Amino acid sequence: MLASYILEILNDNEVFKPDALLEIKSDVNTLLTSEYEPYLEDDLYDRLADRVIEWHLAKNGPIKRAINPNLYR
């Protein structure tokens, strides 16, 4: 659920160039298709964390999101 949310938010052509968008989609797809053997290398997570920060800076802060009752904290 969270990986899909990251893709939804970061799939922003106002912030990222086409090559960065392809990389984001590829990284999230790797997470979504690694159901039986989770992806454990740091590279993918580091890239996505960097993209979240880039997006955050470009948008001048976080966005508010409604509470999802299916997401346990």
NORKA-V978187 format. One record per residue. N is the residue number from 1. RES is the residue in one letter. D_LAST is the distance of its C-alpha to the last C-alpha in Angstrom with 1 decimal. Layout:
N;RES;D_LAST
N;RES;D_LAST
This chain:
1;M;13.1
2;L;12.2
3;A;15.7
4;S;17.3
5;Y;15.7
6;I;17.1
7;L;20.4
8;E;20.6
9;I;20.2
10;L;22.3
11;N;25.0
12;D;26.9
13;N;30.6
14;E;31.1
15;V;29.2
16;F;29.9
17;K;33.2
18;P;33.7
19;D;33.6
20;A;30.2
21;L;28.9
22;L;30.2
23;E;28.6
24;I;25.2
25;K;25.7
26;S;27.0
27;D;24.1
28;V;21.4
29;N;23.7
30;T;23.9
31;L;20.2
32;L;20.3
33;T;23.3
34;S;22.4
35;E;20.9
36;Y;23.1
37;E;23.5
38;P;20.6
39;Y;22.0
40;L;22.1
41;E;24.4
42;D;23.4
43;D;25.6
44;L;23.5
45;Y;20.3
46;D;22.7
47;R;24.3
48;L;21.2
49;A;19.9
50;D;23.4
51;R;23.5
52;V;20.3
53;I;22.1
54;E;25.3
55;W;23.8
56;H;22.3
57;L;25.7
58;A;27.6
59;K;25.6
60;N;25.8
61;G;22.1
62;P;18.7
63;I;18.5
64;K;16.6
65;R;14.6
66;A;14.1
67;I;10.7
68;N;10.3
69;P;9.8
70;N;9.7
71;L;6.5
72;Y;3.8
73;R;0.0
